[in-house]
Amino acid sequence: MAFNDALALLNLRLNDVARGQRYLSLAKQLRQLISEQRLALDSRLPATRKLAEQLGVSRTSVLNAYEVLVAEGLVRARPGSGYYVAAVPTTASSAQRQSAASHVQTSPAKHANPAFASSGDLEQFPFALWRRCLNRVWAKPDLTMLCEVPAGGYHPLKQAICDYSLRLRGVQCRPEQVFVTAGSRDTLALIYAALLERGNSVALENPCYPPLRQGLLAHGANLHPCAVDAEGMQLASEPCRLAWMTPAKQYPTSTLMSRERRMAWLSYAREHGTYLVEDDFDAEFIYRRSTPETLWQLSQQMTDSSVLLAGSFSKVLFPSLRVGYLLVPEQLVERFTAAQSRLGNLCSVPMQPVVAEFIAEPQFHSYLRRMRRLYQRRRDHLYQLIESQLAEYFQPVLPDGGMVMPVYAKKRLRLSDSALQAQLKECGIHAPALSKQFHGEGRQGLLLGYSAASEAQLSEAVAKLAELCRSAD
């Protein structure tokens, strides 16, 4: 019997039924389970003796109930084997369920064209390595992990993140400074719980990642948009409690914050008592030969660091895993530990030891190097496609890292970026409008991801984009 069928039989109750009516009540309950498809076709019903013991009734009551269903054609008796579900009552509701189930099984899943998606290419993911890590962890699990995990996350994963950050970005920290989160929303909630109150002023890049802006507003932040120029996020014009920035690769412009601007922000933070959140997303995929020091590294030279570094594994693992992390200065560890205790650990605890094993594997590091080369090649291919087929409509920007390329609209383009986004969506292609990334009015253009698609898929999508642009002339 299937696991779900066994669960369904736990709902059978005969406690309050008169002795002479028990077999009829049991037949009625079984009939309902069959009609609701909670007992599947051809599934074997429990042996009469076993079900009688479970329900506390005589075996004769169970046998009589089965025979009622046999007479109705819902159950079939197989000599020497037992009783099996043979049919489902043809009620309207069950017919509708069967029709829906048939539709789900026969209709092919409709997937968005990955050509301009800014996610990882999951077809390249080392699932065999992931499976080995999963098996190794769960063959003999750490039983303390199954009961309770201290605020901040599973300690071996915190240590693995320290090692990972040092190798990848040259960032030095202790496990106590690492807080494992369930992604960007959880990270934001933790920062708010530890440092901020509703109405606090928060400086934010303009343009920026829209869900971040929406999340800050949902927490009651008083936003101060700061324009992004050739050196990165400009300084806020007034004191702010927090400033959130992406120095290594600004989203969505791909601008690298200059060292001078970084030092200016550190001075600003020291002068106004501001906390700086360095959002280091996509840090694994930076294509320039050398990367500048992080704000975190620069701030370690100061007495009291005010920099928090946020990272995520969504791009290098898979988004549904929902594992991120936040590094905090030494003097804030106790405050964040208390805040995490109040919020609870939202990140899946059973997956944390698997991630710890996985990111420590040499094969994982080889995978990252391979994907960095692959994404860079796809970036270059997309750039050449835009230059050769869409140069009259768009000015592409070759990003130094990440998974998305901004392309700025030229005057020749007769469509707004919002209208173009909608038309591409009708073709199954997702390409966010650049203007929607701004607080207020912003530049026209599109954000074209290149990491999830093959070069052939990118070529096909660019051809469709060119067709739409020319049809509007």
LUMVEX-112380 format. One record per atom (N, C-alpha, C): y, x, z. Coordinates in steps of 0.1 Angstrom, whole numbers, plus 2048, in hexadecimal, padded with zeros to 3 digits. Last residue first. Layout:
! LUMVEX-112380
YXZ;...
This chain:
! LUMVEX-112380
9FB85A698;A0785F690;A0C854687;9E48516A4;9F184C6A9;9FD8506A1;9D085F698;9D1850695;9DE84A69A;9D38786A4;9D7876696;9D9867692;9C88736BD;9D68786BC;9DB8756AE;9AD86C6B7;9B68636BE;9C58666BC;9A48846AB;9A48786A3;9AE86D6AA;9A68966C0;9AE8986B5;9AF88B6AC;99288B6D1;9A088B6D5;9A988D6CA;97C8906C0;97F8826C3;98E8816C8;97C8AC6C1;97D8A56B4;9818966B6;9778B06DC;9848B46D6;9868AD6C9;95C8A76DD;9678A06E4;9758A36DF;94F8BA6CD;94F8AC6C9;95A8A46D0;9548D16DB;9588D06CD;9598C16C9;9468CC6F3;9558CE6F3;95A8CC6E5;92C8CB6E9;9328BF6EE;9418C06EF;9298E56E1;9288DB6D7;92E8CE6DC;92B8F36F9;9358F56EF;9358EA6E5;9228DB714;91F8E670A;92B8E8701;9338D4733;92F8D1726;92B8DD71E;93F8DA74B;9338D274B;92C8D073E;9578E8748;94B8EF74E;93E8E774C;96E8DE73F;9668E5735;9598EA73B;9888C4741;97D8CD747;9748D373C;9A88C073B;99C8C1733;9928CA73B;9C28AC740;9BA8B6747;9AC8B5741;9E08A772C;9D28A3731;9CC8AF738;A0289B72D;9F78A4728;9EA89F72E;A2489C738;A19896730;A0F8A072C;A318A2759;A2F8A674B;A2389E745;A3C88676D;A3789376B;A3589675C;A4B873787;A4A876779;A46884777;A388737A6;A4486F79E;A4187278F;A2488D7A9;A2B8837B3;A3887F7AC;A0B891790;A18893796;A1C8897A0;9F5889783;9F389378E;A00896795;9FC87976E;9F787277A;9F587C786;A0088B759;A0C885760;A0887E76D;9E789174F;9EE89B757;9F989475F;9CC87B750;9D987D74B;9E1887754;9AA88674D;9B5881755;9C388474F;99187D73A;99B888739;9A8882740;972874731;97B87373D;98487F73C;96485F719;96986C71C;97386C727;95C84770D;95384D717;95785B71B;96F83C6FE;9658436F7;95B84A700;97F831711;978828709;96D82F701;98B849719;982842723;97983871B;99D84D705;991856706;98785070F;9AF83970B;9A88396FE;99B8426FF;9B9842724;9B2835722;9AA834716;9C585A71D;9BA85A726;9B284D725;9D985070C;9CF858706;9C3859710;9E984371F;9E383B714;9D784370E;9F185972E;9E984E734;9E284572A;9FF86871C;9F386D721;9EA863728;A0B854701;A0D85A70E;9FF85F713;A0C85F6DE;A068576E9;A0985D6F6;A158706CB;A1B8636CC;A1685A6D8;A1C8926CB;A138886D0;A1A87B6D2;A328A26C5;A2B89C6BA;A218916BE;A398AE6DC;A418A36D8;A3A89B6CD;A1B8B66EF;A278BA6E7;A2D8AD6E2;A0C8B870F;A0F8B1703;A1B8B66FC;9F78D271B;A048CB71C;A078C470E;9DA8D472C;9E08D571E;9EC8CC71E;9C78E6744;9D28DD741;9D78DF732;9A58E8749;9B08EE741;9BB8E373F;98D8EE763;9968E575B;9A18EC755;9808FE774;9788F776B;9808ED762;98A92077F;987912781;97F90C775;9A2937770;996933778;994924778;9B793A761;9B1947766;9A494476E;9BB925744;9BA927752;9B3934756;9D192372B;9C492A72D;9C392D73C;9DE905721;9E091072A;9D291672D;9E88F7701;9DE8FA70C;9E2905715;9FC8E06F5;9FD8EE6F9;9F38F0704;9F68C76DB;9F48CC6E9;9F78DB6EA;9FB8C16C1;9FC8B66CB;9FC8BC6D9;9F68D66B0;A028CE6AD;A058C46B8;9DD8DF6B9;9E98E76BC;9F68DF6B9;9C48D66B5;9CE8CD6BC;9DB8D46BF;9B38E86A9;9B38DA6A5;9BE8D16AB;9B79026B3;9B59006A5;9B68F26A0;9BD8FF6CF;9C69076C6;9C49046B7;9A68F16D7;9B38EB6D8;9BD8F26CF;9929056D2;9928F86CB;99F8F16CB;99A9196E3;99A91C6D4;99A90E6CD;99590D6FB;9A39116F8;9A49136E9;9799096FA;9828FD6FA;9909016F6;9719246FB;96E91C6EF;97790F6EF;97A92C714;980932708;97D92A6FB;96A91B724;97991B725;97F920718;95192571E;95491771A;96391571A;95393F729;95093D71B;95492F716;956937744;96193F73D;95F93E72E;93E92C749;94A923749;95592A742;92D943746;92B93773E;93892E73D;93695475B;93795874D;93694C743;931943771;93E94876E;94094C760;91594176F;91D93576C;92C93976A;90E95B776;90A956769;91394A765;91795D790;91D966785;91A961777;90894979C;91794879C;91C951791;8EE954799;8F2947793;901946792;8F096A7AA;8EE96C79B;8F2960794;8F295D7C2;8FD9657BD;8FC9687AF;8D99517C3;8E59497C2;8F19507BD;8C99677C5;8C895F7B9;8D49567B8;8CE96F7E0;8D39777D5;8D39707C7;8D69567F7;8CD95B7EE;8D39637E3;8E9949806;8E695680A;8DC95D800;8EA92F7FD;8F59377FA;8F39467FE;8D1925808;8D39267F9;8DF9307F6;8D2925824;8C892D81D;8CC93080E;8E7913826;8E892082C;8DE929825;8DD8FC81B;8E8902814;8EA911819;8C98F782E;8C58F9820;8D0901819;8D88F1845;8CF8FD844;8CB901836;8E58D983B;8EC8E583E;8E48F183F;8D68C2838;8D88CA82D;8DF8D7830;8D68B6852;8C98BB84C;8CB8C4840;8F28AE854;8EC8B985C;8DF8BE856;90A8A683E;8FC8A4840;8F68B0847;92A8A384E;9228AA844;9138A8848;935898865;93388F85A;92A89684F;93489B886;9318A387A;92D89986F;95188D898;94388E895;940896888;96B88A8A2;968884895;959884892;96A8988BA;96E88A8BA;96A8838AD;9618B18B2;9598AA8BB;95D89B8BB;9778B98A2;96A8B689C;9618AE8A5;98A8BD8B7;98C8B28AD;97F8AF8A6;97E8D28C5;9808C58CB;9828BA8C2;97F8E58B0;9728E18B6;9738D48BD;99B8E88AD;9938E28A2;9858DE8A7;9A28F48C5;9A88E78C1;9A08E08B6;99390B8C4;9909018CF;9968F48CB;99F9188AE;9909158AE;98E90A8B8;9B89228AB;9B69148A9;9A890F8AB;9B893D8AE;9BF9368B8;9BD9278B7;9AB946896;9A49478A3;9AB93E8AE;9AF92F87A;9B293B882;9AC93A890;993921867;99F91F86F;9A292C877;98491584A;986921853;99391F85A;96F8FC840;97D8FF844;97D90B84D;95A8EF826;95D8F6832;96B8F9834;9428D7819;94E8E0818;94F8E7825;92C8C3809;92D8CE812;9398D680F;9208AE7F8;92B8AC801;92B8B680C;90D8A87E5;9088AF7F1;9138AE7FC;91989E7CE;9138947D8;90E89B7E4;9208B67BF;92A8AE7C7;9248A57D1;90D8D47C3;90F8C77BC;9178BE7C5;9178F37C2;90B8EC7C5;90B8DF7BD;9308FA7B9;9259047B7;9188FE7BA;9418E57BF;9408EA7B1;9358F37AF;93D8E07DA;93B8D57D0;9398DA7C2;9428EF7EF;9378F37E7;9348E97DC;9648FA7F9;95A8EF7F6;94E8F57EE;97E902811;975904805;96B8FA804;99C90B81F;99390181C;98B904810;9AB91D839;9A591E82C;99B91482A;9CA91E849;9BD918849;9B891983B;9E2933859;9DB92F84C;9CD92A84F;9F093F86C;9F293186B;9EB92B85F;9EA958884;9E8953877;9EA944877;9FC96C897;9F695E898;9F695888A;A0198688D;9FC98489A;9F597689C;9F599086C;9FF98A875;9F8987882;9E199685B;9EA9A1860;9F499D86A;9D797F853;9CF98685E;9D7992863;9E597683D;9E997184A;9E2978856;9D7981828;9E598682B;9E9982839;9BF972829;9BF98082B;9CD98582F;9CA958824;9C295A830;9C2969833;9D495A80B;9DD958816;9D695B823;9C19747FA;9C39667FE;9CE966809;9CB98C7E1;9C69887EF;9C997A7F2;9C29857BF;9CB9897CA;9C59857D7;9A69917AC;9AD9867B2;9B698B7BD;9A099F78C;9A29A179A;9A999579F;99A993773;99299F778;9949A1787;99796F771;99E97C770;997987777;987959777;98396176C;98B96E76A;977949791;98494F78D;98195A783;9659377A0;966938791;97493C78D;9659347BB;95A93B7B5;95C93E7A6;97B9247C1;97C9337C3;97193B7BC;97C9097BF;97A9107B3;97B91F7B4;9939087DB;9899027D3;9889097C6;9A29107F1;99C91A7E8;9919147DF;9BF9087FF;9B49017F9;9AE90A7EE;9CD91081B;9CA91780F;9BE910809;9E590282E;9D790082A;9D690681C;9F990D848;9F790E839;9E890C837;A0F900860;A0190485C;A0090384D;A2E90B86C;A27903863;A19909861;A4491587B;A38911882;A2F908879;A5992086C;A5991186F;A4D90C877;A5493B86A;A6193786E;A61928873;A3993C861;A3D94386D;A4A93E873;A3C92F848;A3392A853;A37930860;A4D94183A;A5193383D;A4992D848;A3C957839;A49958840;A4E94A844;A2994C828;A25950835;A3195283E;A38947811;A3393B818;A2E940826;A3E96180A;A4995880D;A4494C815;A2596B803;A2C97080F;A37967813;A2195B7EC;A1895A7F8;A1F95F804;A359647DC;A369567E0;A2D9547EC;A2C97E7D7;A3997C7DE;A3A96E7E3;A1497A7CA;A149807D8;A2197D7DF;A1395A7B9;A169687BA;A1696D7C9;9F99447B1;A059477BA;A079567BC;9F193B791;9EE94479C;9FA9467A4;9EC91A783;9F5925787;9F092E792;9DF90477B;9D791177A;9E091D77D;9E88EA77E;9EF8F3774;9E8900772;9E08D6790;9D88D8783;9DE8E377A;9D68F07A5;9D18E479E;9DD8DB79C;9D89137A4;9DE9067A7;9D88FB79E;9C592A7B1;9C69237A4;9CB9157A6;9CD9357C9;9C593D7BF;9C59377B1;9DD9227D8;9E392E7D3;9DB9357C8;9E29047DE;9D790A7D7;9DB9177D0;9EC8F47FD;9EF8FB7F0;9E29017EB;9FF8E3815;9F28E480E;9F48EA800;A0F8E7834;A108E9825;A038EB81F;A1C8D6850;A108DB849;A148DD83A;A348D085A;A2A8D3864;A1E8DA85D;A528DE84C;A468D584B;A3C8D9855;A758E1847;A698E484F;A5E8DA84D;A7F8DF824;A818DD832;A748E083A;A778E680B;A858E780D;A898E481C;A5B8FB806;A608EE809;A6F8F080D;A579127EA;A5990F7F8;A5F9017FB;A4190A7CE;A4E90E7D4;A4F90B7E3;A229167C4;A2990C7CB;A369117D1;A2692E7A9;A1F9267B2;A2791B7B9;A3593C797;A309447A2;A2893B7AC;A3E92A785;A36934780;A3093D78B;A3D90D79A;A43914790;A3992078C;A3A8ED7A7;A328F97A4;A39900798;A4C8DC7C1;A498DF7B3;A428EC7B2;A408CA7DB;A478D67D8;A428DA7CA;A458AB7EE;A3F8B27E2;A478BF7DE;A3E8A380C;A498AA806;A448B27FA;A3488581D;A32890813;A3F89680E;A2987E83B;A3687D834;A3688982A;A0986F83F;A1287A83E;A1F877837;9F685C845;A0385A84A;A0C865848;9DD85D83A;9DE862848;9EC86184D;9E3855820;9DB84C828;9DB850837;9F186C817;9F8860819;9F1856822;9DB87D815;9E688081E;9EE874821;9CC870801;9C787280E;9D1875818;9DD8727EB;9DA8657F0;9D58657FE;9DD88E7E7;9EA8877EA;9E78797F0;9C28907E1;9C88977ED;9D58907F1;9BF8827C9;9B887D7D6;9BD8847E2;9D08927B7;9D48857BC;9CC8807C8;9D98B37BA;9CD8AB7B9;9D089D7BF;9FA8B67AD;9EF8BA7B6;9E38B17B3;A1A8C479F;A0F8BB7A0;A048C07AA;A218CB7BF;A248C07B5;A248C77A7;A128D17DF;A158D57D1;A188C97C9;A218C87FE;A168C67F4;A1B8CA7E6;A288C6820;A2C8CB813;A1F8CC80A;A2C8AD837;A228B5831;A278B9823;A378A2857;A3A8A6849;A308B0844;A28887869;A2B895867;A2E898858;A1F86C868;A2D86F867;A3187D866;A0487187F;A0A869875;A1A86B874;9FE894886;9FF88688A;A0687E87F;9E88B1886;9F28A8881;9F389A888;9D28C088F;9DF8C688E;9EB8BC88C;9B98B3891;9BB8BF899;9CA8C389A;9B989E87F;9B589B88D;9B98A7896;9C08AB867;9C98A186E;9C689F87C;9A98BA863;9B68C1865;9C08B786C;9968A6860;9958AF86B;9A28B686E;99F899849;99E892855;99E89B861;99C8AF836;9A98A9839;9A98A1846;9808B1837;9888BC83B;9968B783E;97989882D;97589C83A;97D8A7840;98289B813;98789081B;98589382A;9748B2809;9828B280B;9888A7814;9548B581C;95D8B5810;96B8B4813;94A8B3835;9448AC82B;94D8AA81E;94A8D4844;94F8C7842;9478C0837;9488ED85D;9418E7852;9468D8850;95E905867;95A8F7869;9558F185C;961925874;95C91D869;95990F86E;96593588A;971930883;96D927877;94C93D893;95493389B;96092D894;945951881;93F94387F;947939887;964962877;95896187F;95295387E;96F972858;970968863;96396986B;97F97F83B;977982847;97A977852;97D97E819;982977825;97997A831;975985800;97A990809;98098A816;96A9727F0;9799737F0;97E97E7F9;94E9777F0;9549707E4;9639737E4;947984808;9429897FB;94B9847EF;95397381B;95698181A;95398780D;94895A816;95695C814;95A96A813;92D96081D;93095C80F;93F95E80C;92F966838;92A97082F;92E96D820;93894C841;940959843;93C96483A;92393C839;93093A832;939946835;90F94584A;90D94783B;91B946834;91A93C862;91894B860;91794E851;91792185D;925927860;92493685E;8FC91F85B;90491C84F;912922851;8F4925876;8F092E86B;8F892B85E;90190E884;90591C885;90192587A;90C8F1876;9008F8879;903907879;92C8E5883;9218E7879;9168F087E;9418DB892;9448E6889;9398E987F;9308D58B0;93C8D28A7;93F8DE89F;90C8DA8AE;9198DC8B4;9258D98AA;8F58C18A7;8FB8CD8A2;9098CF8A8;8D68B48B3;8E58B48B4;8EA8C18AF;8BC8B08A7;8C18A98B2;8D08A88B2;8B68C1892;8B28B3890;8B88AA89C;8BC8DA89B;8C48D5891;8C28C588F;8A78E08AC;8B48DD8B2;8BD8D78A8;8928E689A;8928D98A0;89F8D68A7;8938F487C;8998F6889;89A8E9890;8738EE86A;8828EC86C;8868F087A;85F8FA856;8608FB864;86E8FA869;8648EF83D;8568F2841;8558F4850;87F8ED839;8788E283F;86A8E4841;88690782E;88D90183A;8858F7841;875908818;874913822;87B90E82F;87C8F3808;86F8F380E;86E8FD819;8978FA802;8948EE809;8868EE810;8939127F4;89A912801;898906809;8849087DE;87E9127E7;8859127F5;8988F77D3;88B8F17D8;8848FB7E2;8AB90A7CB;8AE8FF7D5;8A28FA7DB;89B9177B7;8A091E7C3;8A49147CE;8999027A5;88D9087AB;8909107B8;8B38FC79D;8AC8F27A6;89F8F87AC;8CD90A796;8C090F799;8B89077A3;8DE8F877C;8DD8FA78A;8CE90078D;8E38F1762;8E28FF765;8DE902773;8E98D6764;8DD8DA75C;8DA8E975E;9018D4770;8F68D3778;8E98D6771;91D8E476D;9138E1764;9058E076B;9378D6782;92E8E177E;9238DB774;9548C5774;9498C777E;9408D2779;9678B8764;96A8C576B;9618C7777;9618AC744;95F8AB752;9618B8759;9628AB729;96F8AE730;96D8AC73F;9478A5722;94F8AF71B;95B8B4723;93589372B;93989D735;9438A772E;939871727;93887D720;93D888729;92885E740;93486273A;93286F733;90A84C73A;911857740;91E85A739;8F783173F;903835737;90A84073F;8D482E73C;8E0831745;8EB83673C;8C5815728;8C882372B;8D4824734;8B27FA734;8BF7FE72F;8C280D732;89A7F6741;89A7F8732;8A77FC72D;89F7F375C;8957FD757;896800749;8B37E075E;8B57ED763;8AB7F775E;8A57CA753;8B17CF74C;8B47DE751;8917C6765;88E7C9758;8997D0750;8A17BE77B;8997CA77C;8957CF76E;8AB7A6771;8B47B1774;8AD7BE775;89479776F;89C79A763;8A57A6765;88B796789;88379D77F;88B7A0773;8A0788794;89E795799;89679D78F;89D770787;8A9777785;8A8786789;884768791;88676B782;89277377F;88B7647AB;88276F7A8;883772799;89C74E7A9;8A175A7AE;8987667AB;88B73A79E;89773F796;89B74C79B;8687437A2;87473C7A6;88074279E;84B74879D;856748792;86173F797;83C75F7B3;8407517B0;84C7517A6;8287787A5;8347757AD;8387677A9;8067847AB;81077E7A3;81C77C7AC;7F57937BB;7F17917AD;7FC78B7A4;7EE7AA7D4;7F87A17CF;7F67A07C0;7CC7AB7E1;7D77B17DA;7E17A67D4;7B37B27F9;7BC7A87F3;7C87AF7ED;7967C67F4;7A07C07FC;7A87B57F4;77D7D27EC;7897DA7EC;7947D47F5;7677C27EB;7657D07F0;7717D87F0;7757AE7D2;76A7B17DB;7687C07DE;7967A67D3;78D7AF7CC;7827B37D6;7AA78A7D0;7A07917D8;7977997D0;7CC7877CA;7BF7887C4;7B678F7CE;7E87707CF;7E077B7D4;7D277B7CD;7F275A7C2;7FB7657C5;7F47727CA;7E37447BD;7E474E7B2;7ED75A7B5;7DE7327D0;7EB7317C9;7EC73B7BE;7C673C7DB;7C672F7D4;7D372D7CC;7D17537E7;7C87557DC;7C77487D4;7E07477FB;7E774E7F1;7DE7517E4;7CA73D80B;7D4734805;7DC73A7FA;7BD755811;7B774C808;7C0742803;7D0760823;7CD767817;7C775E80D;7CD74E838;7DA74F831;7D8756824;7B2752840;7B674583A;7C3746833;7B476C84A;7AC76A83E;7AF75C838;7C5768860;7CA770855;7C176E848;7B575886F;7C275386B;7C775B85F;79E768874;79D75C86C;7AA757867;7A777B886;7A577F878;7A377386F;7C176E89B;7B3770897;7B2774889;7DE7838A4;7D77768A1;7C977989D;7F07988A6;7EA7928B2;7E47848B0;7F87A6891;7FF79A894;7FB7938A1;7E77BC891;7F67BF891;7FD7B2895;7CE7B088F;7D27B889B;7E17BA89C;7D17A5875;7CF79C881;7D27A488E;7D37BC866;7DF7B3867;7DD7AA873;7B97C6869;7C47CE86D;7D07C586F;7A87B185E;7A77B586C;7B37BD871;7B17B1844;7B27A584C;7B17A985B;7C47CC837;7B77C683B;7B97BB845;7E37C5826;7DB7CB831;7CE7C4833;7E37C3802;7E77BE80F;7DE7C581A;7ED7DA7E9;7E27D57F1;7E77D07FE;7FF7D17CC;7FF7D87D8;7F47D27E1;8027C37B4;7F67CC7B6;7F67D47C3;8257C07B9;8197BD7B1;80E7C77B3;8327C67DA;8327C87CC;8257C37C5;8457B47F0;8377B97EE;8357BA7DF;85D7AD7E9;85C7B87F4;84E7BC7F5;8627997D7;85E7A67D2;85F7B17DD;8667817E1;8727897E1;86F7977DC;84C7777DF;8567717D6;86377A7D5;8407867F3;83C7887E5;8467837DC;84D77B809;84E78A807;84A78D7F8;845760807;853764806;854773803;82976380C;82E75D7FF;83C7617FD;82976C826;82577581C;82977080E;833754832;83A761833;83676B829;81E74282C;82C73F828;83474C828;80874D838;80874C82A;81674A824;81174B853;80F75884D;80F75783E;81172F855;81D736857;81C744851;7F672A852;800724848;80D72C849;7EB737867;7E773B85A;7F173684F;7F672887D;7F973687B;7F673B86D;7F170F885;7FB71087A;7FD71F876;7E270F89C;7DC709890;7E570B883;7F371B8AF;7E77228AB;7E271C89D;81671C8A7;80B7158AD;7FE71B8A7;82B7388A9;82572E8A1;8187298A8;83874D8B5;83C7408B9;8357358B1;82D7658A8;82D7638B7;82F7558BB;82C76E88F;824762892;82475E8A1;83C780876;83C77C884;83576E885;84279C861;83A790863;83A78D872;8507B385C;8587A785E;85079B862;83F7C6854;8437C7862;84B7BB866;83C7C483A;8327BD842;8367BD851;84F7D5830;8517C782E;8487BF838;8437EE834;84F7EB83C;8517DC83B;82F7ED821;82B7EE830;8377EA838;83E7ED80A;8367E280D;8337E181C;84A80780B;8537FB80C;84B7EF810;832817807;83A818814;84380B816;8178057F8;82380D7F7;82A80C805;7F4808800;800800800;80C809800;
